[in-house]
């Protein structure tokens, strides 16, 4: 897959309505409701913390324009604005597992069918697009990974998905305890440990694709290519 990205300016050109901003371990939606308008960033930063802000330029991110047709970009941009405006209070819970068949947004408002539903930064992006019947990834292909998919000339490496899931759940438990929330509400998330994880870079590949949904092998390979373009920790 050929990816178009802006590694120098780390932003989209003025005529682009929709895209994604990728950092290490995080992804945001970029959108503007009119050509030449100011670019906005929408992302799920943490448990019930939905951030909607103007994008500022950073040297440690990559911005990828959406590969969708112009009409669909406009549709998604309008939907992103609705999601931002209708969910500014109350927030969206953080949760490790994801089911693309769940109804999570209704006309932009977070109104899930299931009590306890939630998202990560990456599945938030999946869910926003999916609410407009534009799935980015063929999620049924995502395996429980033991090794990364090797790239040409490189061997696979042990994945850290399960380790990261455990750390996130521990962080969430600490947050619940500090805020005096019911920690038992997190028990069901234990089953998600070791399960399929949709990585931010793989979702970014889906955003950049002109013909989503894309499969696991393509997303994993292109996602690793994107990560190689980001500065390593401690670099700018």
C-alpha positions in Angstrom: 0.0 0.0 0.0 1.3 3.4 -0.9 0.9 5.9 1.9 0.7 9.7 1.6 1.9 11.5 4.7 3.4 14.8 5.9 6.4 14.1 8.0 7.9 17.5 7.6 5.0 19.8 8.5 3.1 17.2 10.4 -0.2 18.6 9.2 -2.6 18.3 6.3 -2.7 20.6 3.3 -5.4 23.3 3.3 -7.6 21.4 0.8 -7.7 18.2 2.9 -10.9 17.8 4.9 -10.1 14.6 6.8 -7.2 12.5 8.0 -5.4 11.1 11.0 -2.5 12.2 13.3 -0.3 9.4 14.4 2.0 9.6 17.4 3.6 6.7 19.2 0.8 4.7 20.9 -1.8 7.3 20.0 -4.1 8.3 17.1 -6.3 11.3 16.6 -8.8 12.2 13.8 -8.1 15.4 11.9 -10.9 17.2 10.1 -12.1 20.6 8.9 -15.7 21.4 8.0 -14.8 23.7 5.1 -11.9 23.9 2.7 -9.2 26.2 4.1 -10.8 26.2 7.5 -8.8 25.6 10.6 -7.8 22.0 11.2 -9.3 20.4 14.3 -8.2 17.3 16.2 -10.6 14.9 17.9 -9.3 12.1 20.0 -10.1 9.9 23.1 -7.3 10.8 25.4 -8.3 8.6 28.4 -11.3 7.5 30.3 -14.2 10.0 29.6 -11.7 12.5 28.3 -12.7 13.4 24.7 -10.4 16.1 23.4 -11.5 18.5 20.7 -9.0 21.1 19.8 -7.2 23.0 17.0 -4.3 21.0 15.7 -0.9 22.4 16.5 2.3 21.4 14.7 4.6 18.9 16.3 7.7 17.3 15.1 7.0 13.9 16.6 3.8 13.0 14.7 2.8 12.0 11.2 -0.3 13.4 9.5 -2.1 11.3 6.9 -4.9 12.5 4.7 -7.9 10.3 4.2 -7.9 8.3 1.0 -11.7 8.5 0.7 -13.6 10.4 -2.0 -14.3 14.1 -1.3 -18.0 13.6 -0.7 -17.3 11.0 2.0 -14.6 13.2 3.6 -17.2 16.0 4.0 -19.7 13.5 5.4 -17.1 12.2 8.0 -16.0 15.8 8.9 -19.5 16.8 9.7 -20.0 13.6 11.7 -16.8 14.3 13.7 -18.1 17.8 14.5 -21.3 16.3 15.8 -19.4 13.7 17.9 -17.3 16.5 19.4 -20.3 18.8 20.2 -22.6 16.1 21.5 -20.1 14.4 23.8 -18.3 17.3 25.4 -19.9 16.4 28.8 -20.2 12.9 30.3 -17.4 11.6 28.1 -16.7 8.2 26.5 -15.5 5.4 28.8 -12.1 3.7 28.2 -12.4 0.0 27.4 -10.0 -2.6 25.9 -12.3 -4.8 23.8 -14.1 -3.8 20.6 -17.1 -5.2 18.8 -17.8 -3.5 15.4 -21.3 -4.8 15.5 -22.3 -2.8 18.6 -24.2 0.4 18.1 -22.2 3.0 20.0 -23.1 6.4 18.4 -26.6 7.6 17.4 -26.5 10.7 15.2 -23.1 11.5 16.8 -24.2 11.0 20.4 -22.6 8.3 22.6 -25.6 6.0 23.3 -24.3 2.4 23.3 -26.6 -0.5 23.5 -24.4 -2.3 26.1 -23.8 -1.0 29.7 -20.1 -0.7 30.2 -19.2 -0.2 26.6 -16.1 1.9 25.9 -13.2 2.5 23.5 -9.5 3.1 23.2 -8.0 5.9 21.2 -7.7 3.5 18.2 -11.1 1.9 18.5 -12.6 5.4 18.9 -11.5 6.2 15.4 -12.8 2.8 14.2 -16.2 3.5 15.8 -16.6 7.0 14.5 -16.0 5.8 10.9 -18.1 2.7 11.5 -21.1 4.9 12.7 -21.2 6.3 9.1 -21.0 2.7 7.7 -17.4 3.2 6.6 -15.4 0.5 8.4 -11.7 1.0 8.2 -10.4 -2.5 9.0 -11.6 -6.0 8.5 -11.6 -6.5 12.3 -12.5 -10.2 12.1 -9.0 -10.9 10.7 -7.2 -9.5 13.7 -5.5 -12.4 15.6 -4.2 -12.9 19.1 -0.7 -12.0 18.2 2.3 -13.9 19.5 4.7 -12.4 16.9 4.6 -9.4 14.7 4.3 -9.9 11.0 7.9 -9.8 9.7 8.7 -7.2 7.1 11.1 -7.8 4.2 14.5 -8.5 5.5 13.5 -8.6 9.1 12.4 -11.3 11.5 9.3 -11.0 13.6 9.5 -9.8 17.1 7.6 -10.7 20.2 4.6 -8.4 20.5 3.9 -6.4 23.6 0.2 -6.2 23.1 -0.7 -8.3 26.2 1.8 -6.4 28.3 0.4 -3.1 27.2 -3.2 -4.2 27.8 -2.3 -5.2 31.3 -0.6 -1.9 32.0 -3.6 0.0 30.7 -6.0 -2.0 32.8 -3.8 -1.4 35.9 -3.8 2.3 35.1 -7.5 2.3 34.8 -7.9 0.5 38.1 -5.7 3.1 39.8 -7.9 5.9 38.2 -11.1 4.2 39.4 -9.7 3.9 43.0 -8.6 7.5 43.1 -11.9 8.7 41.8 -13.8 6.3 44.2 -15.5 4.5 41.3 -16.6 0.9 41.4 -13.5 -1.1 40.5 -15.6 -4.2 40.0 -16.9 -2.6 36.8 -13.5 -3.4 35.3 -13.6 -7.1 36.0 -15.1 -7.9 32.6 -12.2 -6.3 30.9 -9.9 -9.0 32.2 -11.2 -11.2 29.4 -9.8 -8.7 26.8 -6.3 -9.3 28.0 -4.4 -11.1 25.3 -7.2 -10.6 22.8 -6.9 -8.8 19.5 -5.5 -5.3 19.8 -6.0 -2.7 17.1 -2.9 -0.6 17.2 -3.0 3.1 16.4 -0.7 2.8 13.4 -2.9 0.1 11.9 -6.0 2.2 12.3 -4.0 5.1 10.7 -3.4 2.9 7.7 -7.2 2.4 7.4 -7.8 6.1 7.5 -5.3 6.7 4.7 -6.7 3.9 2.5 -8.8 4.8 -0.5 -10.7 1.5 -0.4 -11.3 0.5 3.3 -11.8 -1.9 5.0 -8.3 -3.3 4.7 -7.1 -6.6 6.1 -4.7 -7.4 8.9 -1.6 -8.3 6.8 -1.7 -5.0 4.9 -2.5 -2.9 7.9 0.2 -4.5 10.1 2.9 -4.2 7.4 2.1 -0.6 6.5 1.7 0.3 10.2 5.2 -0.8 10.9 6.4 1.3 8.0 4.7 4.3 9.6 6.2 3.7 13.0 9.7 3.6 11.4 9.0 7.2 10.2 8.3 8.5 13.7 11.1 9.8 15.9 12.2 7.3 18.5 11.5 8.1 22.1 13.5 11.0 23.3 14.2 12.3 19.8 12.6 15.3 18.1 
